């Protein structure tokens, strides 16, 4: 089954404790992206990647890092999480103009 | 000013009616326009995309684009209770790799 998977699905952590949210797709897509979704603000793009080793900032990249060492994986790294990064995070991969979203990761930073 | 604006709703329509969802965008250089549906607690899924001025129909859904007015709309004919969801408008800006989403319009279709 073609899909985008994210792990963990839920995470509660404390300020400053580094964490990684993994994202993997099995559709051989070149383009992948990370979004955060907050009430009233909609989906905002954090980072995107055009292909392996090619990444660029989206609209709200501050406080996040990404890497793309393999085509299928695009992890999101929070080096020192803060409470304002509490949000629902979606990874997406796309072929042409169709983005396929993962199930989401709900992150709470205390 | 937000890149993409939508009325948050909720928009309530009776079953069988036409639901009309609207979206405006600020970047005149935007090239591609998308409508996503998001059920509560789920991830967004693509309904339609449109590139050119005019209408594009897919089953019960029609997307309308007016670049001069920087306006995109989605019509849902014969609305069903299963259409109740939040509808997100998205725009692919001048930089084709960046996407901007509106905050979504919540649609309630009453049986």
gemmi code that builds the backbone of each chain (N, CA, C; Angstrom):
import gemmi

chains = {
    "A": [
        ("UNK", (0.849, -1.200, 0.000), (0.000, 0.000, 0.000), (0.882, 1.247, 0.000)),
        ("UNK", (0.554, 2.191, -0.930), (1.288, 3.453, -0.998), (0.953, 4.297, 0.223)),
        ("UNK", (1.977, 4.742, 0.927), (1.684, 5.512, 2.125), (2.878, 6.332, 2.596)),
        ("UNK", (2.534, 7.301, 3.457), (3.520, 8.093, 4.186), (3.326, 7.770, 5.660)),
        ("UNK", (4.394, 7.378, 6.314), (4.299, 7.031, 7.731), (5.109, 8.014, 8.567)),
        ("UNK", (4.619, 8.282, 9.750), (5.284, 9.176, 10.686), (5.364, 8.492, 12.041)),
        ("UNK", (6.457, 8.733, 12.717), (6.603, 8.234, 14.082), (7.397, 9.217, 14.930)),
        ("UNK", (7.003, 9.414, 16.189), (5.817, 8.833, 16.819), (4.546, 9.561, 16.396)),
        ("UNK", (3.399, 9.027, 16.710), (2.139, 9.698, 16.428), (1.799, 10.724, 17.510)),
        ("UNK", (2.217, 10.447, 18.710), (1.986, 11.354, 19.833), (3.266, 11.445, 20.637)),
        ("UNK", (3.599, 12.648, 21.087), (4.804, 12.816, 21.885), (4.615, 13.983, 22.841)),
        ("UNK", (4.892, 13.724, 24.109), (4.941, 14.774, 25.120), (6.372, 14.833, 25.606)),
        ("UNK", (6.960, 16.012, 25.568), (8.342, 16.154, 25.969), (8.509, 17.444, 26.772)),
        ("UNK", (9.736, 17.705, 27.182), (10.017, 18.909, 27.971), (10.917, 19.847, 27.196)),
        ("UNK", (10.873, 21.090, 27.565), (11.681, 22.110, 26.911), (13.155, 21.737, 26.895)),
        ("UNK", (13.755, 21.844, 25.692), (15.191, 21.632, 25.564), (15.638, 20.216, 25.277)),
        ("UNK", (14.741, 19.256, 25.322), (15.143, 17.857, 25.094), (15.013, 17.524, 23.609)),
        ("UNK", (16.143, 17.319, 22.966), (16.181, 17.081, 21.523), (15.283, 15.916, 21.121)),
        ("UNK", (14.590, 16.088, 19.991), (13.742, 15.006, 19.512), (13.745, 14.963, 17.986)),
        ("UNK", (13.422, 13.798, 17.477), (13.324, 13.592, 16.028), (11.995, 12.942, 15.709)),
        ("UNK", (11.305, 13.486, 14.730), (10.092, 12.873, 14.200), (10.449, 12.285, 12.837)),
        ("UNK", (10.213, 11.006, 12.688), (10.592, 10.369, 11.426), (9.447, 10.410, 10.428)),
        ("UNK", (9.814, 10.415, 9.161), (8.847, 10.385, 8.067), (9.406, 9.480, 6.984)),
        ("UNK", (8.589, 8.591, 6.492), (9.030, 7.676, 5.452), (7.921, 7.488, 4.434)),
        ("UNK", (8.304, 7.422, 3.145), (7.320, 7.180, 2.090), (7.814, 6.048, 1.197)),
        ("UNK", (6.857, 5.269, 0.677), (7.216, 4.123, -0.151), (6.785, 4.308, -1.601)),
        ("UNK", (6.643, 5.572, -2.023), (6.150, 5.848, -3.369), (7.249, 6.365, -4.299)),
        ("UNK", (8.466, 6.356, -3.822), (9.606, 6.809, -4.617), (9.479, 8.274, -5.058)),
        ("UNK", (8.814, 9.075, -4.235), (8.654, 10.485, -4.575), (9.928, 11.258, -4.294)),
        ("UNK", (10.209, 12.230, -5.170), (11.392, 13.051, -4.961), (11.121, 14.186, -3.962)),
        ("UNK", (9.928, 14.755, -4.022), (9.598, 15.928, -3.210), (8.961, 15.489, -1.899)),
        ("UNK", (9.486, 16.011, -0.797), (8.889, 15.777, 0.517), (8.871, 17.090, 1.285)),
        ("UNK", (7.965, 17.161, 2.263), (7.774, 18.427, 2.954), (7.272, 18.192, 4.372)),
        ("UNK", (7.549, 19.143, 5.248), (7.025, 19.130, 6.608), (6.157, 20.357, 6.837)),
        ("UNK", (5.025, 20.138, 7.527), (4.112, 21.213, 7.875), (3.772, 21.127, 9.359)),
        ("UNK", (3.390, 22.266, 9.906), (2.759, 22.275, 11.206), (1.369, 22.885, 11.064)),
        ("UNK", (0.435, 22.385, 11.853), (-0.935, 22.884, 11.776), (-1.368, 23.365, 13.152)),
        ("UNK", (-1.740, 24.623, 13.216), (-2.182, 25.245, 14.454), (-3.553, 25.871, 14.246)),
        ("UNK", (-4.406, 25.843, 15.271), (-5.757, 26.410, 15.124), (-5.722, 27.862, 14.662)),
        ("UNK", (-6.518, 28.146, 13.650), (-6.606, 29.509, 13.130), (-5.482, 29.908, 12.198)),
        ("UNK", (-4.429, 29.115, 12.145), (-3.273, 29.456, 11.292), (-3.142, 28.516, 10.110)),
        ("UNK", (-3.865, 27.429, 10.112), (-3.793, 26.496, 9.002), (-2.478, 25.741, 8.973)),
        ("UNK", (-2.202, 25.155, 7.835), (-0.952, 24.431, 7.616), (0.127, 25.414, 7.197)),
        ("UNK", (1.268, 25.337, 7.842), (2.393, 26.182, 7.458), (3.601, 25.295, 7.161)),
        ("UNK", (4.245, 25.583, 6.048), (5.341, 24.755, 5.588), (6.608, 25.087, 6.370)),
        ("UNK", (7.275, 24.049, 6.868), (8.474, 24.243, 7.680), (9.721, 24.112, 6.804)),
        ("UNK", (9.874, 22.982, 6.166), (10.976, 22.695, 5.253), (10.445, 21.811, 4.140)),
        ("UNK", (11.158, 21.835, 3.014), (10.853, 20.905, 1.955), (12.156, 20.395, 1.356)),
        ("UNK", (12.019, 19.309, 0.608), (13.191, 18.704, -0.017), (12.832, 18.294, -1.431)),
        ("UNK", (13.650, 18.743, -2.360), (13.417, 18.399, -3.765), (13.958, 17.024, -4.119)),
        ("UNK", (14.972, 16.583, -3.381), (15.569, 15.272, -3.644), (16.613, 15.008, -2.570)),
        ("UNK", (17.296, 13.900, -2.676), (18.317, 13.555, -1.692), (19.354, 14.675, -1.611)),
        ("UNK", (19.645, 15.082, -0.378), (20.635, 16.114, -0.082), (20.227, 17.507, -0.570)),
        ("UNK", (18.987, 17.701, -0.974), (18.498, 19.015, -1.405), (17.321, 19.427, -0.539)),
        ("UNK", (17.558, 20.380, 0.362), (16.488, 20.843, 1.235), (16.452, 22.370, 1.230)),
        ("UNK", (15.308, 22.927, 1.581), (15.189, 24.383, 1.639), (14.110, 24.764, 2.629)),
        ("UNK", (14.200, 26.021, 3.081), (13.282, 26.513, 4.103), (11.907, 26.794, 3.523)),
        ("UNK", (10.903, 26.485, 4.341), (9.549, 26.889, 4.022), (9.246, 28.212, 4.694)),
        ("UNK", (8.025, 28.337, 5.162), (7.579, 29.602, 5.739), (7.990, 29.797, 7.186)),
        ("UNK", (8.124, 28.693, 7.949), (8.395, 28.790, 9.383), (9.500, 27.819, 9.799)),
        ("UNK", (10.743, 28.021, 9.324), (11.801, 27.039, 9.595), (12.508, 27.199, 10.946)),
        ("UNK", (12.286, 28.317, 11.631), (13.059, 28.597, 12.848), (12.811, 27.523, 13.906)),
        ("UNK", (13.896, 26.993, 14.455), (13.808, 26.003, 15.519), (13.761, 24.566, 15.024)),
        ("UNK", (13.822, 24.382, 13.710), (13.740, 23.041, 13.122), (14.943, 22.781, 12.223)),
        ("UNK", (15.271, 21.505, 12.107), (16.273, 21.054, 11.134), (15.722, 19.843, 10.422)),
        ("UNK", (16.225, 19.618, 9.227), (15.841, 18.429, 8.471), (17.074, 17.859, 7.807)),
        ("UNK", (16.953, 16.621, 7.353), (17.995, 16.025, 6.527), (17.323, 15.088, 5.529)),
        ("UNK", (17.986, 14.868, 4.423), (17.436, 13.939, 3.408), (18.619, 13.129, 2.854)),
        ("UNK", (18.933, 12.091, 3.585), (20.062, 11.239, 3.183), (19.615, 10.102, 2.270)),
        ("UNK", (18.346, 9.747, 2.380), (17.782, 8.712, 1.519), (16.495, 9.270, 0.928)),
        ("UNK", (16.125, 8.763, -0.224), (14.938, 9.282, -0.900), (13.678, 9.056, -0.067)),
        ("UNK", (13.574, 7.939, 0.600), (12.338, 7.589, 1.276), (12.155, 8.280, 2.639)),
        ("UNK", (13.228, 8.772, 3.234), (13.142, 9.292, 4.605), (13.422, 10.794, 4.680)),
        ("UNK", (12.664, 11.468, 5.536), (12.824, 12.917, 5.683), (12.525, 13.279, 7.132)),
        ("UNK", (13.472, 13.055, 8.036), (13.211, 13.323, 9.460), (13.198, 14.809, 9.797)),
        ("UNK", (12.390, 15.148, 10.775), (12.310, 16.511, 11.307), (12.951, 16.511, 12.690)),
        ("UNK", (13.896, 17.401, 12.878), (14.677, 17.436, 14.121), (14.402, 18.742, 14.861)),
        ("UNK", (14.075, 18.609, 16.142), (13.954, 19.776, 17.019), (15.098, 19.685, 18.019)),
        ("UNK", (16.106, 20.526, 17.831), (17.322, 20.443, 18.645), (17.048, 20.854, 20.100)),
        ("UNK", (16.235, 21.872, 20.278), (15.923, 22.362, 21.622), (14.465, 22.837, 21.630)),
        ("UNK", (13.548, 21.895, 21.739), (12.124, 22.244, 21.616), (11.683, 23.261, 22.664)),
        ("UNK", (10.751, 24.104, 22.254), (10.166, 25.087, 23.163), (8.645, 24.950, 23.110)),
        ("UNK", (7.951, 25.454, 24.135), (6.486, 25.311, 24.167), (5.771, 25.835, 22.921)),
        ("UNK", (6.342, 26.840, 22.252), (5.672, 27.364, 21.053), (5.788, 26.422, 19.854)),
        ("UNK", (6.476, 25.305, 20.025), (6.520, 24.285, 18.981), (5.503, 23.174, 19.241)),
        ("UNK", (4.696, 23.345, 20.261), (3.563, 22.449, 20.476), (2.615, 22.612, 19.302)),
        ("UNK", (2.348, 21.515, 18.588), (1.566, 21.606, 17.367), (1.276, 20.213, 16.824)),
        ("UNK", (0.511, 20.180, 15.748), (0.274, 18.955, 14.986), (1.144, 19.034, 13.742)),
        ("UNK", (1.995, 18.036, 13.548), (2.952, 18.052, 12.442), (2.576, 17.013, 11.391)),
        ("UNK", (2.637, 17.442, 10.142), (2.377, 16.542, 9.014), (3.581, 16.514, 8.081)),
        ("UNK", (3.919, 15.302, 7.690), (4.886, 15.107, 6.619), (4.101, 14.812, 5.355)),
        ("UNK", (4.631, 15.222, 4.215), (3.961, 14.944, 2.950), (5.000, 14.616, 1.898)),
        ("UNK", (4.623, 13.745, 0.979), (5.456, 13.534, -0.201), (4.581, 13.777, -1.412)),
        ("UNK", (5.185, 14.170, -2.506), (4.337, 14.485, -3.646), (4.928, 14.035, -4.959)),
        ("UNK", (4.009, 13.737, -5.843), (4.319, 13.422, -7.228), (3.554, 14.401, -8.077)),
        ("UNK", (4.262, 15.154, -8.885), (3.673, 16.282, -9.615), (2.989, 17.175, -8.590)),
        ("UNK", (1.721, 17.467, -8.760), (1.078, 18.417, -7.842), (0.251, 17.756, -6.754)),
        ("UNK", (0.313, 16.474, -6.645), (-0.490, 15.783, -5.626), (0.365, 15.490, -4.416)),
        ("UNK", (0.006, 16.110, -3.291), (0.711, 15.846, -2.039), (-0.042, 14.781, -1.264)),
        ("UNK", (0.708, 13.803, -0.751), (0.147, 12.742, 0.081), (0.660, 12.977, 1.502)),
        ("UNK", (-0.280, 13.133, 2.416), (0.089, 13.469, 3.779), (0.169, 12.239, 4.666)),
        ("UNK", (1.093, 12.277, 5.601), (1.156, 11.258, 6.630), (0.045, 11.466, 7.636)),
        ("UNK", (-0.054, 10.582, 8.632), (-1.172, 10.636, 9.586), (-1.043, 11.735, 10.635)),
        ("UNK", (0.120, 12.350, 10.735), (0.296, 13.439, 11.698), (0.975, 12.984, 12.978)),
        ("UNK", (1.700, 13.911, 13.586), (2.338, 13.700, 14.892), (1.927, 14.847, 15.797)),
        ("UNK", (1.266, 14.500, 16.890), (0.847, 15.557, 17.828), (1.927, 15.694, 18.883)),
        ("UNK", (2.579, 16.859, 18.880), (3.696, 17.124, 19.789), (3.287, 18.144, 20.838)),
        ("UNK", (3.565, 17.812, 22.087), (3.367, 18.755, 23.187), (4.701, 18.966, 23.876)),
        ("UNK", (5.099, 20.237, 23.981), (6.348, 20.591, 24.651), (5.991, 21.340, 25.933)),
        ("UNK", (6.367, 20.760, 27.072), (6.012, 21.353, 28.370), (7.106, 22.284, 28.870)),
    ],
    "B": [
        ("UNK", (-0.512, 40.542, 6.150), (-1.562, 39.928, 5.349), (-1.198, 38.471, 5.061)),
        ("UNK", (-2.143, 37.582, 5.300), (-1.888, 36.181, 5.024), (-1.826, 35.939, 3.534)),
        ("UNK", (-1.056, 34.931, 3.139), (-0.939, 34.584, 1.731), (-2.259, 34.065, 1.178)),
        ("UNK", (-2.958, 33.278, 1.976), (-4.205, 32.652, 1.545), (-5.257, 32.872, 2.635)),
        ("UNK", (-6.397, 33.405, 2.245), (-7.458, 33.699, 3.203), (-8.708, 32.887, 2.901)),
        ("UNK", (-9.286, 32.335, 3.962), (-10.554, 31.618, 3.840), (-11.432, 32.019, 5.006)),
        ("UNK", (-12.728, 32.009, 4.775), (-13.679, 32.201, 5.855), (-13.702, 30.919, 6.685)),
        ("UNK", (-13.527, 31.047, 7.998), (-13.405, 29.844, 8.831), (-14.716, 29.089, 8.992)),
        ("UNK", (-15.852, 29.773, 8.706), (-17.136, 29.104, 8.851), (-17.562, 29.025, 10.311)),
        ("UNK", (-18.407, 28.053, 10.686), (-18.829, 26.960, 9.823), (-19.876, 27.387, 8.793)),
        ("UNK", (-19.811, 26.709, 7.648), (-20.802, 26.869, 6.610), (-21.757, 25.689, 6.711)),
        ("UNK", (-23.022, 25.982, 6.921), (-24.015, 24.917, 7.064), (-24.928, 24.905, 5.855)),
        ("UNK", (-25.076, 23.745, 5.236), (-25.982, 23.593, 4.097), (-26.808, 22.326, 4.303)),
        ("UNK", (-28.025, 22.295, 3.770), (-28.825, 21.079, 3.873), (-28.359, 20.043, 2.863)),
        ("UNK", (-28.592, 18.796, 3.166), (-28.253, 17.711, 2.251), (-28.895, 17.963, 0.891)),
        ("UNK", (-28.116, 17.765, -0.175), (-28.625, 17.943, -1.528), (-28.388, 19.339, -2.099)),
        ("UNK", (-28.007, 20.272, -1.242), (-27.775, 21.644, -1.703), (-26.360, 21.792, -2.276)),
        ("UNK", (-26.104, 22.971, -2.851), (-24.759, 23.297, -3.342), (-24.006, 24.042, -2.244)),
        ("UNK", (-22.829, 23.560, -1.929), (-21.959, 24.260, -0.974), (-20.926, 25.041, -1.766)),
        ("UNK", (-20.730, 26.296, -1.393), (-19.783, 27.163, -2.088), (-18.715, 27.631, -1.115)),
        ("UNK", (-17.475, 27.267, -1.403), (-16.353, 27.608, -0.533), (-15.422, 28.545, -1.287)),
        ("UNK", (-14.952, 29.568, -0.601), (-14.183, 30.607, -1.273), (-12.806, 30.813, -0.651)),
        ("UNK", (-11.911, 31.354, -1.461), (-10.524, 31.533, -1.041), (-9.929, 32.681, -1.850)),
        ("UNK", (-9.177, 33.546, -1.193), (-8.436, 34.580, -1.912), (-6.955, 34.418, -1.587)),
        ("UNK", (-6.109, 34.869, -2.506), (-4.672, 34.747, -2.298), (-3.998, 36.057, -2.653)),
        ("UNK", (-2.817, 36.286, -2.103), (-2.193, 37.606, -2.239), (-1.100, 37.666, -3.312)),
        ("UNK", (-0.467, 36.549, -3.631), (0.653, 36.565, -4.569), (0.156, 36.422, -6.007)),
        ("UNK", (0.257, 37.492, -6.772), (-0.223, 37.465, -8.164), (0.549, 36.480, -9.026)),
        ("UNK", (1.741, 36.103, -8.590), (2.545, 35.165, -9.361), (2.218, 33.715, -9.104)),
        ("UNK", (1.224, 33.455, -8.270), (0.855, 32.075, -7.945), (0.432, 31.325, -9.198)),
        ("UNK", (0.832, 30.056, -9.254), (0.647, 29.288, -10.480), (-0.377, 28.166, -10.361)),
        ("UNK", (-0.425, 27.549, -9.207), (-1.263, 26.356, -9.044), (-2.097, 26.497, -7.786)),
        ("UNK", (-3.315, 25.936, -7.857), (-4.274, 26.145, -6.774), (-4.935, 24.815, -6.452)),
        ("UNK", (-5.100, 24.575, -5.158), (-5.512, 23.253, -4.706), (-6.626, 23.364, -3.666)),
        ("UNK", (-7.467, 22.345, -3.668), (-8.444, 22.183, -2.589), (-8.214, 20.835, -1.929)),
        ("UNK", (-8.076, 20.882, -0.599), (-7.916, 19.679, 0.197), (-9.110, 19.559, 1.140)),
        ("UNK", (-9.431, 18.329, 1.472), (-10.464, 18.051, 2.467), (-9.779, 17.411, 3.672)),
        ("UNK", (-10.170, 17.849, 4.865), (-9.599, 17.288, 6.078), (-10.716, 16.951, 7.052)),
        ("UNK", (-10.910, 15.662, 7.270), (-11.853, 15.236, 8.283), (-11.213, 15.423, 9.654)),
        ("UNK", (-12.061, 15.590, 10.661), (-11.579, 15.834, 12.014), (-10.645, 14.716, 12.474)),
        ("UNK", (-9.454, 15.087, 12.901), (-8.487, 14.112, 13.400), (-7.730, 13.363, 12.321)),
        ("UNK", (-7.949, 13.753, 11.076), (-7.287, 13.063, 9.967), (-6.353, 14.007, 9.222)),
        ("UNK", (-5.619, 13.453, 8.271), (-4.711, 14.273, 7.469), (-5.428, 14.808, 6.233)),
        ("UNK", (-4.946, 15.896, 5.665), (-5.576, 16.460, 4.466), (-5.448, 15.497, 3.283)),
        ("UNK", (-6.460, 15.519, 2.427), (-6.400, 14.740, 1.188), (-6.814, 15.642, 0.039)),
        ("UNK", (-6.125, 15.492, -1.084), (-6.362, 16.360, -2.227), (-7.691, 16.030, -2.890)),
        ("UNK", (-8.484, 17.091, -3.154), (-9.726, 16.919, -3.914), (-9.479, 17.287, -5.371)),
        ("UNK", (-8.933, 18.489, -5.575), (-8.759, 18.979, -6.945), (-7.632, 19.979, -6.996)),
        ("UNK", (-7.069, 20.145, -8.190), (-6.173, 21.267, -8.428), (-6.594, 21.941, -9.730)),
        ("UNK", (-6.239, 23.211, -9.857), (-6.596, 23.983, -11.046), (-5.466, 24.939, -11.349)),
        ("UNK", (-5.176, 25.124, -12.647), (-4.081, 25.987, -13.047), (-4.544, 27.207, -13.843)),
        ("UNK", (-5.622, 27.008, -14.614), (-6.031, 28.044, -15.564), (-7.328, 28.708, -15.132)),
        ("UNK", (-7.501, 29.930, -15.557), (-8.756, 30.634, -15.302), (-9.945, 29.833, -15.814)),
        ("UNK", (-11.043, 29.879, -15.064), (-12.238, 29.188, -15.497), (-12.640, 28.107, -14.508)),
        ("UNK", (-13.395, 27.167, -15.017), (-13.937, 26.097, -14.190), (-13.286, 24.768, -14.526)),
        ("UNK", (-13.185, 23.937, -13.512), (-12.723, 22.558, -13.707), (-13.638, 21.655, -12.882)),
        ("UNK", (-14.220, 20.677, -13.562), (-15.209, 19.833, -12.894), (-14.670, 18.425, -12.695)),
        ("UNK", (-15.004, 17.844, -11.540), (-14.647, 16.458, -11.258), (-15.759, 15.877, -10.404)),
        ("UNK", (-16.664, 15.158, -11.056), (-17.797, 14.587, -10.338), (-18.669, 15.678, -9.752)),
        ("UNK", (-18.907, 15.627, -8.448), (-19.753, 16.634, -7.801), (-18.997, 17.916, -7.477)),
        ("UNK", (-17.714, 17.937, -7.722), (-16.878, 19.074, -7.359), (-16.527, 19.925, -8.584)),
        ("UNK", (-16.581, 21.246, -8.407), (-16.140, 22.179, -9.438), (-15.240, 23.213, -8.797)),
        ("UNK", (-14.024, 23.338, -9.314), (-13.124, 24.393, -8.867), (-13.204, 25.542, -9.864)),
        ("UNK", (-13.193, 26.756, -9.346), (-13.256, 27.947, -10.191), (-12.080, 28.844, -9.843)),
        ("UNK", (-11.413, 29.361, -10.876), (-10.254, 30.215, -10.667), (-10.418, 31.523, -11.440)),
        ("UNK", (-10.159, 32.616, -10.753), (-10.164, 33.937, -11.381), (-8.878, 34.638, -10.944)),
        ("UNK", (-7.876, 34.579, -11.796), (-6.565, 35.130, -11.433), (-6.601, 36.651, -11.330)),
        ("UNK", (-7.415, 37.292, -12.123), (-7.488, 38.762, -12.080), (-7.987, 39.226, -10.710)),
        ("UNK", (-8.923, 38.494, -10.161), (-9.472, 38.831, -8.841), (-8.753, 38.090, -7.722)),
        ("UNK", (-7.809, 37.221, -8.070), (-7.052, 36.431, -7.098), (-7.997, 35.653, -6.195)),
        ("UNK", (-8.828, 34.888, -6.832), (-9.958, 34.230, -6.167), (-10.093, 32.808, -6.677)),
        ("UNK", (-10.251, 31.884, -5.728), (-10.476, 30.480, -6.071), (-11.697, 30.014, -5.294)),
        ("UNK", (-12.525, 29.203, -5.914), (-13.673, 28.686, -5.185), (-13.860, 27.205, -5.475)),
        ("UNK", (-14.602, 26.563, -4.595), (-14.945, 25.153, -4.747), (-16.442, 25.022, -4.552)),
        ("UNK", (-17.104, 24.445, -5.550), (-18.528, 24.166, -5.435), (-18.714, 22.669, -5.250)),
        ("UNK", (-19.547, 22.319, -4.303), (-19.885, 20.915, -4.085), (-21.375, 20.766, -4.345)),
        ("UNK", (-21.706, 20.070, -5.416), (-23.117, 19.865, -5.761), (-23.662, 18.660, -5.018)),
        ("UNK", (-24.980, 18.665, -4.809), (-25.641, 17.540, -4.138), (-24.872, 17.151, -2.859)),
        ("UNK", (-24.665, 18.128, -2.000), (-23.875, 17.911, -0.782), (-24.433, 16.763, 0.049)),
        ("UNK", (-23.531, 15.963, 0.587), (-23.886, 14.819, 1.418), (-23.327, 15.013, 2.824)),
        ("UNK", (-23.952, 14.399, 3.818), (-23.391, 14.493, 5.187), (-21.933, 14.068, 5.248)),
        ("UNK", (-21.524, 13.136, 4.380), (-20.129, 12.681, 4.354), (-19.175, 13.758, 3.837)),
        ("UNK", (-19.722, 14.840, 3.278), (-18.881, 15.966, 2.847), (-18.537, 16.880, 4.013)),
        ("UNK", (-19.141, 16.657, 5.157), (-18.855, 17.490, 6.333), (-17.397, 17.311, 6.730)),
        ("UNK", (-16.654, 18.397, 6.657), (-15.208, 18.358, 6.888), (-14.709, 19.799, 6.838)),
        ("UNK", (-13.417, 19.966, 7.039), (-12.782, 21.264, 6.824), (-12.107, 21.244, 5.461)),
        ("UNK", (-12.352, 22.291, 4.682), (-11.793, 22.380, 3.329), (-10.682, 23.419, 3.315)),
        ("UNK", (-9.519, 22.967, 2.883), (-8.330, 23.817, 2.869), (-8.001, 24.239, 1.443)),
        ("UNK", (-7.802, 25.512, 1.275), (-7.341, 26.052, -0.002), (-5.820, 26.179, 0.075)),
        ("UNK", (-5.121, 25.807, -0.975), (-3.661, 25.916, -0.982), (-3.196, 26.511, -2.305)),
        ("UNK", (-2.098, 27.217, -2.234), (-1.560, 27.907, -3.401), (-0.079, 27.576, -3.520)),
        ("UNK", (0.334, 27.288, -4.728), (1.741, 27.058, -5.023), (2.285, 28.377, -5.539)),
        ("UNK", (3.182, 28.981, -4.772), (3.611, 30.339, -5.067), (4.562, 30.373, -6.272)),
        ("UNK", (5.097, 31.534, -6.521), (6.048, 31.738, -7.617), (7.178, 30.725, -7.556)),
        ("UNK", (7.645, 30.465, -6.357), (8.587, 29.371, -6.124), (7.768, 28.087, -6.081)),
        ("UNK", (7.883, 27.274, -7.097), (6.992, 26.132, -7.236), (7.101, 25.131, -6.104)),
        ("UNK", (8.137, 25.261, -5.306), (8.332, 24.280, -4.250), (7.676, 24.674, -2.942)),
        ("UNK", (7.162, 25.902, -2.862), (6.548, 26.371, -1.626), (5.035, 26.359, -1.753)),
        ("UNK", (4.395, 25.910, -0.701), (2.941, 25.861, -0.664), (2.434, 26.700, 0.505)),
        ("UNK", (1.352, 27.433, 0.249), (0.701, 28.219, 1.293), (-0.740, 27.756, 1.425)),
        ("UNK", (-1.131, 27.477, 2.650), (-2.481, 26.988, 2.922), (-3.289, 28.046, 3.649)),
        ("UNK", (-4.582, 28.087, 3.355), (-5.491, 28.864, 4.172), (-5.788, 28.101, 5.452)),
        ("UNK", (-6.481, 28.765, 6.359), (-6.776, 28.138, 7.651), (-7.984, 27.202, 7.583)),
        ("UNK", (-8.660, 27.187, 6.426), (-9.726, 26.210, 6.240), (-11.117, 26.726, 6.539)),
        ("UNK", (-12.084, 26.180, 5.831), (-13.503, 26.466, 6.075), (-14.176, 25.177, 6.501)),
        ("UNK", (-14.841, 25.234, 7.659), (-15.540, 24.044, 8.149), (-16.926, 23.976, 7.515)),
        ("UNK", (-17.223, 22.869, 6.882), (-18.514, 22.660, 6.218), (-19.323, 21.628, 6.993)),
        ("UNK", (-20.562, 21.979, 7.300), (-21.507, 21.036, 7.914), (-22.652, 20.808, 6.941)),
        ("UNK", (-22.880, 19.566, 6.575), (-24.004, 19.220, 5.714), (-25.034, 18.512, 6.574)),
        ("UNK", (-26.191, 19.140, 6.708), (-27.225, 18.616, 7.606), (-28.154, 17.668, 6.865)),
        ("UNK", (-28.389, 16.461, 7.430), (-29.295, 15.494, 6.771), (-30.722, 16.028, 6.716)),
    ],
}
model = gemmi.Model(1)
for chain_id, residues in chains.items():
    chain = gemmi.Chain(chain_id)
    for i, (resn, *xyz) in enumerate(residues, 1):
        res = gemmi.Residue()
        res.name, res.seqid = resn, gemmi.SeqId(i, " ")
        for name, pos in zip(("N", "CA", "C"), xyz):
            atom = gemmi.Atom()
            atom.name, atom.element = name, gemmi.Element(name[0])
            atom.pos, atom.b_iso = gemmi.Position(*pos), 0.0
            res.add_atom(atom)
        chain.add_residue(res)
    model.add_chain(chain)
structure = gemmi.Structure()
structure.add_model(model)
structure.setup_entities()
